[in-house]
């Protein structure tokens, strides 16, 4: 039984890590508190439902289309909302409020068109994988395999490729990055493309297993933000460690107590890190000039 909860926590942690990367990419590079990521998470879920369940396309094709649409919406958010505010030298607080506005509009549009009731991607009885006392369903296996593969590719990308180095550079100092001759606007577009991809991937993998409703995004985003703080603000790869740690902690709390304590342990861990190590496990203290 303990092993089952550990595997469940690991899989949940992988999903948290994917969404945390999507949030951290925007936050670390632009310093914008990207609350609109919660709405993008919902958009991806409902597009996946429309193309896979409503229109009857294969799951893999519906997933590709929903990820593509989410990336488009992510880029449009940058072009139509964040970039004009940056050009006007608006404060980050204004950008955060605008992000909340984007989230509110998108979530309410989803609720208006699709309703507030819970929807599921598939009602089929799927294959179950058994490893001793541990049972893994087909959706969970997809989450583990696809999610882990995406995380490993991202870790290689961010640490070994020239574009990854550029993303780390702009997250450290965007003014110096621009002085070196690189296009800040172009790099920000790339950031929102990759961010939209990871948000959509986390959403599609999650709702394929548990279903969806228009208001699920904020709760998942809170967990992703906590995962980023645990791993280390200012870095990208640490989101993976933070997400897995948070997922395992939540699962072990459910094993020891009850599922009602999941949110409590999330905010308790958040408070502990904010008070005693705000830079996270592997983060660094940022200097304000």
Secondary structure, DSSP 8 states (H G I E B T S, - for coil): -HHHHHHHHHHHHHHHHHHHHHHHHHHHHH----TTHHHHHHHHHHHHHIIIIIS---HHHHHHHHHHHHHHHHHHHIIIIIHHHHHTT--HHHHHHHHHHHHHHHHHHHHHHH-SS-B-S------EEEETTEEEEHHHHHHHHHHHHHHHHHHHHHHHSHHHHHHHHHHH-HHHHHHTT--HHHHHHHHHHHHHHHHHHHHHHHHHHH-B-TT-HHHHHHHHHHHHHHH-TT-STHHHHHHHHHHHHHHHHHHHS-GGGHHHHHHHHHHHHHHH-TT-SS-------
